[in-house]
Amino acid sequence: MQQSLQELLEKYLSESLTGEELVLFKQMLQDNNQQQTLEQLIDEYANEKTLLGADDEELKAQSFHRLKQQMQIADHNDLQSRRPVRRSLILKWSAAAAVLLMAGAACYIWLRPAPQKKAETALADKSNTTVPGAGIGPGGNKAVLTLADGRSIELDNAANGTLAMQGSARISKTGNGQLMYEADRKNEELLMNTISTPIGGQYQVVLPDGSTARLNAASSISFPASFSGKTRNVKITGEVFLSVAKEPNQPFMVEANGSTIKVLGTAFNINAYKDEAFTRTTLVEGAVSIGAGSNQLLLKPGQQAAIPADNSGIKLVEAADMQKILAWTNGLFNFEGAELPAVMRQLERWYNITVEYEGHPPTIHFKGKMYRNLNLPDVLESLKGMGLEFRMEGRRLIVK
């Protein structure tokens, strides 16, 4: 089934289009039959935020220029050789997309400082060469595969194709940021493998049973090269989104920070960073059983289990904010309602920086979303525009 223009637009803005999708997206932009749909999308994006008004021509011009560079559809030669997308349409589109989706052209962050204040907006101007953090880009597809014999393979530097054999299991890199395990029979020997992402890394792996695991920055998953026992056991650190293949006779078991999650076939997110107060398991579909000490809890879709570091109990969140929790899997930061330290911990993991505070962290509550493909200067300039005082010393961000 062909993807819609909206789907392709959102994937383009998150830089997750495949080569084939990019070709299709550009074809749609030049298709007269798609113009009405495109205009409707633009209107929806623009109308959702009050930040765009009749006086925003400078912002629109900046966004148009940057989008034009990214898409390369308004190159001077191209404009003479084919019908261009109307400039006014792209102006409106690029500005709306920048405001709503934080596409790499411009970065906005909405803040609610205390005491209560009207929300403000700041634009990060990439032309400012004095912006702190210059040269520090976002994270990307980086990970290390550690085999049963202790050998390590840097996946981001490895070529596509077969990387190693573990018993009967063939390990292949199938594309940028993707690894796959395939076995025609189960190994008798337990050969444990680990995939770990560094700070500023992310990766996806298809496990031996066909389940998929997406690793966020500073995360890991350990598993056997083939699941030959009565259960499929994995261990994770950091944050991992799992989509588990259904095997009723072989339950999928996840260990994270001392808690245990039993799965038959489902999709869920685990946030088990050591610097967070809780290990949080959020269920997208199916059912999982959570165990922490003597406590047990059965989750339903949309619910979250929060377990403190000492595993002393399980707190149930009935209606978890799924968009916020799963934002990272869609190439986004979702800072809605977050306080400054929580935001800074995410930036530390993704940009490989260290955040320090001179005194108590300022009381700031964030709103809005931001794409993870922005360079650090864009983010910092926005924070500066919101009144946050800081300085950069190498990779140390010191907040005053």
C-alpha positions as CSV (number, residue, x, y, z in Angstrom):
1,M,0.0,0.0,0.0
2,Q,1.5,3.4,-1.0
3,Q,2.3,5.7,1.8
4,S,0.4,9.0,2.1
5,L,1.9,12.4,1.6
6,Q,1.5,13.1,5.3
7,E,3.4,10.0,6.3
8,L,6.2,10.8,3.9
9,L,6.3,14.5,5.1
10,E,6.7,13.5,8.7
11,K,9.3,10.9,7.9
12,Y,11.2,13.5,5.8
13,L,11.2,15.9,8.7
14,S,12.6,13.3,11.0
15,E,15.2,12.2,8.5
16,S,13.9,8.6,8.4
17,L,13.0,8.3,4.8
18,T,14.4,5.4,2.8
19,G,15.9,6.1,-0.6
20,E,12.7,4.8,-2.3
21,E,10.5,6.9,0.0
22,L,12.5,10.1,-0.7
23,V,12.0,9.6,-4.5
24,L,8.3,9.0,-4.0
25,F,8.1,12.1,-1.7
26,K,9.7,14.4,-4.3
27,Q,7.4,13.0,-7.0
28,M,4.4,13.8,-4.8
29,L,5.6,17.4,-4.2
30,Q,5.6,17.9,-8.0
31,D,2.3,16.1,-8.6
32,N,-0.6,18.5,-9.3
33,N,-3.0,16.0,-7.8
34,Q,-1.3,16.2,-4.5
35,Q,-1.3,20.0,-4.2
36,Q,-4.7,20.2,-2.4
37,T,-3.6,17.6,0.1
38,L,-0.3,19.4,0.6
39,E,-2.1,22.7,1.2
40,Q,-4.5,21.1,3.7
41,L,-1.5,19.6,5.6
42,I,0.2,23.0,5.7
43,D,-3.0,24.7,7.0
44,E,-3.4,22.1,9.7
45,Y,0.2,22.6,10.9
46,A,0.1,26.3,10.7
47,N,-3.3,26.6,12.5
48,E,-2.3,24.4,15.4
49,K,0.1,27.0,16.6
50,T,-0.5,30.7,17.1
51,L,3.2,31.5,16.5
52,L,2.7,32.1,12.8
53,G,1.1,35.4,11.9
54,A,1.1,38.0,9.2
55,D,4.2,39.6,10.6
56,D,6.3,36.4,10.5
57,E,7.7,37.1,7.0
58,E,11.4,37.1,8.1
59,L,10.9,33.8,9.9
60,K,9.2,32.4,6.8
61,A,12.0,33.6,4.5
62,Q,14.6,32.0,6.8
63,S,12.7,28.7,6.9
64,F,12.1,28.8,3.2
65,H,15.8,29.3,2.5
66,R,16.9,26.4,4.7
67,L,14.2,24.0,3.5
68,K,15.2,24.9,-0.1
69,Q,18.8,23.9,0.7
70,Q,17.7,20.6,2.3
71,M,15.2,19.5,-0.4
72,Q,17.2,20.8,-3.3
73,I,13.9,21.2,-5.2
74,A,14.2,24.9,-5.7
75,D,17.7,25.0,-7.2
76,H,17.9,27.8,-9.8
77,N,18.4,25.3,-12.7
78,D,15.6,23.1,-11.6
79,L,13.2,26.1,-11.4
80,Q,13.9,26.8,-15.1
81,S,13.5,23.2,-16.2
82,R,10.3,22.1,-14.3
83,R,7.3,23.5,-12.6
84,P,8.3,24.6,-9.1
85,V,6.2,24.2,-6.0
86,R,4.7,27.6,-5.4
87,R,7.0,29.8,-3.3
88,S,4.2,31.1,-1.1
89,L,3.2,27.5,-0.4
90,I,6.7,26.4,0.6
91,L,7.1,29.5,2.7
92,K,4.0,28.6,4.7
93,W,4.9,25.0,4.8
94,S,8.5,25.4,5.9
95,A,7.5,27.9,8.6
96,A,4.7,25.7,9.9
97,A,6.9,22.6,9.9
98,A,9.7,24.4,11.7
99,V,7.3,25.6,14.4
100,L,5.4,22.4,14.9
101,L,8.0,19.8,14.2
102,M,11.4,21.4,14.8
103,A,12.8,20.3,11.5
104,G,16.5,20.8,11.2
105,A,16.0,24.2,9.7
106,A,14.9,26.0,12.9
107,C,14.5,25.1,16.5
108,Y,11.7,26.4,18.8
109,I,11.2,25.5,22.5
110,W,8.3,26.6,24.5
111,L,9.0,27.2,28.2
112,R,6.9,28.0,31.2
113,P,9.3,29.6,33.8
114,A,8.2,30.1,37.3
115,P,6.6,32.4,38.3
116,Q,3.9,32.0,35.6
117,K,4.8,33.8,32.4
118,K,3.5,33.9,28.9
119,A,5.1,31.3,26.7
120,E,7.8,32.6,24.5
121,T,9.6,31.4,21.4
122,A,13.2,31.6,20.3
123,L,14.7,30.9,16.9
124,A,18.2,29.4,16.7
125,D,20.1,31.2,13.9
126,K,22.7,28.9,12.4
127,S,24.5,31.8,10.9
128,N,25.8,32.9,14.4
129,T,29.3,31.4,14.5
130,T,29.7,32.3,18.2
131,V,27.0,30.0,19.4
132,P,28.3,27.7,22.2
133,G,28.7,24.1,21.3
134,A,29.8,24.8,17.7
135,G,30.9,21.6,16.1
136,I,28.8,19.3,18.3
137,G,26.2,17.4,16.2
138,P,23.4,15.1,17.2
139,G,23.8,11.4,17.8
140,G,23.3,8.8,15.1
141,N,23.4,5.1,14.3
142,K,26.3,3.9,16.4
143,A,26.7,0.6,18.4
144,V,29.1,-2.1,19.3
145,L,28.4,-5.8,19.0
146,T,30.2,-8.0,21.5
147,L,30.3,-11.7,20.5
148,A,30.3,-14.7,22.9
149,D,34.1,-15.1,22.6
150,G,34.7,-11.4,23.5
151,R,35.3,-10.0,20.1
152,S,33.8,-6.6,19.4
153,I,32.5,-5.2,16.1
154,E,31.8,-1.5,15.6
155,L,28.6,-1.6,13.7
156,D,28.6,1.9,12.4
157,N,31.9,1.2,10.6
158,A,31.1,-2.3,9.4
159,A,30.0,-2.9,5.8
160,N,26.6,-4.4,5.1
161,G,26.4,-8.2,4.8
162,T,27.5,-11.1,7.0
163,L,29.5,-10.0,10.1
164,A,29.9,-13.2,12.0
165,M,28.6,-16.7,12.8
166,Q,27.5,-17.7,16.3
167,G,26.9,-21.4,16.1
168,S,24.2,-21.8,13.5
169,A,23.2,-18.1,13.7
170,R,24.2,-15.8,11.0
171,I,24.7,-12.1,12.0
172,S,24.2,-9.6,9.2
173,K,24.2,-5.8,8.9
174,T,21.2,-5.2,6.7
175,G,21.3,-1.4,6.4
176,N,22.2,1.8,8.2
177,G,21.4,1.2,11.9
178,Q,20.1,-2.3,11.5
179,L,21.3,-5.8,12.5
180,M,19.7,-9.2,12.0
181,Y,20.1,-12.6,13.5
182,E,19.1,-15.7,11.4
183,A,19.4,-19.3,12.3
184,D,18.2,-22.5,10.5
185,R,18.4,-24.4,13.8
186,K,18.8,-23.8,17.5
187,N,22.3,-23.8,19.1
188,E,23.0,-26.3,21.7
189,E,25.6,-24.1,23.3
190,L,24.5,-20.8,25.0
191,L,26.3,-18.1,23.0
192,M,25.5,-14.7,24.6
193,N,25.8,-11.6,22.5
194,T,25.5,-7.9,23.5
195,I,24.7,-4.9,21.5
196,S,25.5,-1.6,23.2
197,T,25.0,2.0,22.0
198,P,27.3,4.7,23.3
199,I,26.2,8.1,24.4
200,G,25.0,9.7,21.2
201,G,24.1,6.4,19.6
202,Q,21.0,4.4,18.6
203,Y,20.5,1.1,16.8
204,Q,18.0,-1.6,15.9
205,V,18.4,-5.4,15.9
206,V,16.2,-8.3,14.7
207,L,16.6,-10.9,17.4
208,P,16.9,-14.7,16.6
209,D,13.2,-15.2,17.1
210,G,12.1,-12.3,14.8
211,S,11.5,-9.9,17.7
212,T,12.9,-6.4,17.2
213,A,14.7,-4.2,19.6
214,R,15.4,-0.5,19.2
215,L,18.1,0.9,21.4
216,N,18.2,4.5,22.5
217,A,21.5,6.2,23.4
218,A,23.7,4.7,26.2
219,S,21.7,1.4,26.2
220,S,22.3,-2.3,25.7
221,I,20.6,-5.6,25.2
222,S,22.2,-9.0,25.9
223,F,20.7,-12.2,24.4
224,P,21.7,-15.7,23.2
225,A,22.5,-16.1,19.5
226,S,19.5,-18.5,19.4
227,F,16.7,-19.0,21.9
228,S,17.0,-22.7,22.7
229,G,15.6,-22.9,26.2
230,K,12.1,-22.9,27.6
231,T,12.1,-19.1,27.8
232,R,13.6,-16.4,25.7
233,N,15.7,-14.4,28.1
234,V,17.2,-10.9,27.4
235,K,18.8,-8.3,29.7
236,I,18.6,-4.6,28.9
237,T,20.1,-1.4,30.3
238,G,19.2,2.2,29.3
239,E,16.1,2.5,27.0
240,V,14.9,-0.1,24.6
241,F,11.6,-0.5,22.6
242,L,10.7,-4.1,22.0
243,S,8.3,-5.6,19.6
244,V,8.1,-9.3,20.6
245,A,7.3,-12.2,18.3
246,K,4.5,-14.4,19.6
247,E,5.7,-17.8,20.9
248,P,3.1,-19.0,23.4
249,N,5.2,-22.0,24.4
250,Q,8.4,-19.9,24.9
251,P,7.7,-16.8,27.0
252,F,9.9,-13.8,26.4
253,M,11.6,-12.6,29.6
254,V,13.3,-9.2,30.1
255,E,15.5,-8.3,33.0
256,A,16.0,-4.6,33.7
257,N,17.5,-3.1,36.9
258,G,16.4,-6.1,39.0
259,S,12.9,-6.2,37.7
260,T,11.5,-8.9,35.5
261,I,9.0,-8.6,32.6
262,K,7.2,-11.6,31.2
263,V,5.9,-11.4,27.7
264,L,4.0,-13.7,25.3
265,G,3.9,-11.3,22.3
266,T,3.6,-7.6,22.5
267,A,5.2,-4.1,22.0
268,F,6.5,-2.1,24.9
269,N,9.1,0.5,25.9
270,I,11.5,0.1,28.8
271,N,13.3,3.1,30.3
272,A,15.9,1.7,32.8
273,Y,18.6,4.4,32.9
274,K,20.5,4.4,36.2
275,D,20.3,8.2,36.5
276,E,16.5,8.1,36.5
277,A,14.4,7.6,39.7
278,F,12.3,4.8,38.2
279,T,12.5,2.0,35.8
280,R,9.5,2.5,33.6
281,T,7.8,-0.1,31.4
282,T,5.1,1.2,29.1
283,L,2.8,-1.2,27.2
284,V,1.8,-0.3,23.7
285,E,-0.1,-3.5,22.8
286,G,-0.6,-7.0,24.2
287,A,0.0,-7.8,27.8
288,V,3.1,-8.0,30.1
289,S,3.5,-9.2,33.7
290,I,5.9,-7.0,35.8
291,G,7.8,-8.4,38.8
292,A,9.7,-6.4,41.4
293,G,10.7,-8.3,44.5
294,S,7.5,-9.9,45.8
295,N,5.3,-7.5,43.8
296,Q,3.5,-8.5,40.6
297,L,1.5,-6.4,38.2
298,L,-0.2,-7.2,34.9
299,L,-0.2,-4.2,32.5
300,K,-2.8,-3.4,29.9
301,P,-2.1,-1.3,26.7
302,G,-1.6,2.4,27.6
303,Q,-0.5,1.7,31.1
304,Q,2.9,2.1,32.7
305,A,4.7,0.4,35.6
306,A,7.2,2.6,37.5
307,I,9.6,0.7,39.8
308,P,12.0,2.6,42.2
309,A,15.7,1.8,42.3
310,D,15.3,-0.4,45.4
311,N,12.5,-2.5,43.8
312,S,10.4,-1.8,46.8
313,G,7.1,-1.7,44.9
314,I,5.4,-1.0,41.6
315,K,3.5,2.2,40.8
316,L,0.8,2.0,38.2
317,V,0.3,4.8,35.7
318,E,-3.2,4.2,34.3
319,A,-2.9,6.5,31.2
320,A,0.7,7.0,30.2
321,D,1.6,9.8,27.7
322,M,2.4,7.5,24.8
323,Q,3.5,10.3,22.4
324,K,6.0,11.6,25.0
325,I,7.3,8.1,25.9
326,L,7.7,6.9,22.3
327,A,8.9,10.2,20.8
328,W,12.5,8.9,20.6
329,T,11.5,6.0,18.4
330,N,10.1,8.6,15.9
331,G,13.3,10.8,16.0
332,L,11.9,13.3,18.4
333,F,12.4,14.8,21.9
334,N,9.1,15.4,23.6
335,F,9.7,17.9,26.4
336,E,6.1,18.4,27.3
337,G,5.8,19.2,31.0
338,A,9.5,18.2,31.7
339,E,11.7,20.1,34.1
340,L,15.1,21.4,33.2
341,P,17.2,18.5,34.8
342,A,15.1,15.9,33.0
343,V,15.6,17.7,29.6
344,M,19.3,18.0,30.3
345,R,19.7,14.3,31.0
346,Q,18.3,13.6,27.5
347,L,20.6,16.1,25.9
348,E,23.6,14.6,27.8
349,R,22.9,11.1,26.4
350,W,22.2,12.3,22.8
351,Y,24.9,15.0,22.4
352,N,27.6,13.3,24.5
353,I,27.9,16.3,26.8
354,T,28.1,16.7,30.6
355,V,25.7,19.1,32.3
356,E,26.7,20.8,35.6
357,Y,24.8,23.4,37.7
358,E,26.2,26.3,39.6
359,G,23.7,26.2,42.5
360,H,20.2,24.9,42.1
361,P,18.8,24.2,38.6
362,P,16.5,27.0,37.4
363,T,12.8,26.2,37.7
364,I,11.7,25.8,34.1
365,H,8.9,23.7,32.7
366,F,9.2,22.9,29.0
367,K,6.5,22.5,26.3
368,G,6.7,21.2,22.8
369,K,8.8,18.9,20.7
370,M,12.2,19.0,18.9
371,Y,13.7,16.7,16.3
372,R,16.8,14.9,17.4
373,N,18.7,15.7,14.2
374,L,19.4,19.3,15.3
375,N,23.0,20.4,16.1
376,L,23.7,21.3,19.7
377,P,24.2,25.0,18.9
378,D,20.6,25.2,17.7
379,V,19.4,23.8,21.0
380,L,21.6,26.0,23.1
381,E,20.7,29.2,21.3
382,S,17.1,28.4,21.9
383,L,17.7,27.9,25.6
384,K,19.7,31.1,25.7
385,G,16.8,32.9,24.1
386,M,14.6,31.7,26.9
387,G,16.8,33.4,29.5
388,L,18.8,30.4,30.6
389,E,22.4,31.4,31.4
390,F,25.2,28.9,30.7
391,R,28.6,28.5,29.3
392,M,30.4,25.7,27.4
393,E,33.8,24.4,28.3
394,G,34.6,21.7,25.8
395,R,31.8,19.2,26.2
396,R,30.8,20.6,29.6
397,L,27.6,22.6,29.7
398,I,27.6,24.7,32.9
399,V,24.3,26.1,33.8
400,K,24.4,29.3,36.0
